[in-house]
Amino acid sequence: MSEQPRVHLSRSARPAYQALSEFSRTVGRIAAESGVDDRLKELVQIHASQLNGCSYCVRQHVTRAVALGVDADTIAQIAAWRDSGVFSERERAGLELAEAYTFIHVEGIPDGVYDRVGAVLTEAEYVALSWIIVSINAFNRLAIAGRYLVPPQTPQASETPEE
């Protein structure tokens, strides 16, 4: 595998990246107008990024989730959400939808998923979350293809252990 830096698509074709960023902002507004709260939006984006193996986007959305007050226990259980009791019915529906969209090449959105999610979310919420997932999957592909670096986080001065 080449150790050479990859083309950074977001810098190399700035107008395309700006259009994708505007798309993301648009679907974020649609989500807010449809009643999708920021916590659900971040959980879904973390999960899609985990499934795609995009450490850059996982870092970005975990940081946002923590800023919203999502605790470490909840974040740690996203990957095992089916066996966890920490997620609401709406969050479980969103996480399942994230899996279906992320692995859409396997069997599309299966009827069972569509029916389960549709029994929990309104049509507007379903549509909004679908667009959020489409958006994060696009960003995952940019970051993975470009091998965006994710260095270890350094503790902030306030987080430094007292001696």
C-alpha positions, 0 to 999 in steps of 0.5 A: 500500500502506498504511503504517499499522500492521497489527493484531497478531493475536498481541496482539489475540486472545491466547488464540488465539495462546497456543493456537498457541504451545502447539500449537508446543510440543506438536509440538516435543515430538513431534518430539524424541520421534520422533528429529527433532533440533533442527538438522533442525527449524530447517532445515525451519522456515527453508526454509518461512519462506523459501518463504512470504517471512516475514522475521520467522520466517526471522530467528527460526529462523536465530538458533536454528540459529546457536545450535545451531552451524549455520554460515553456509554451510549456512544460505546454501545452504538455498534451493538445497539440491537443488544443494548437498552440505552437507545429509544425506539426512535434511535433504534429505528434510525440506527437500523435505517443507517445500516440499511442505507449503508449496505444498500447494495446488499438488498436495498431497503428490505421491506421488514426494515421499511415497515419497522422504521415506518411504524416508529417514524413519521414519513417526514422523519423517515425522509429526513433521516434517509437524506442525512444517511445519504449525506454522511455516506458521501462524506465517508467515501471522500474521507476514506478515499483520501485517507484523511488523518485521524491523529491521537487526540491530545488532552486539553489543559483542563483535562490533564490529570493532576499530579 
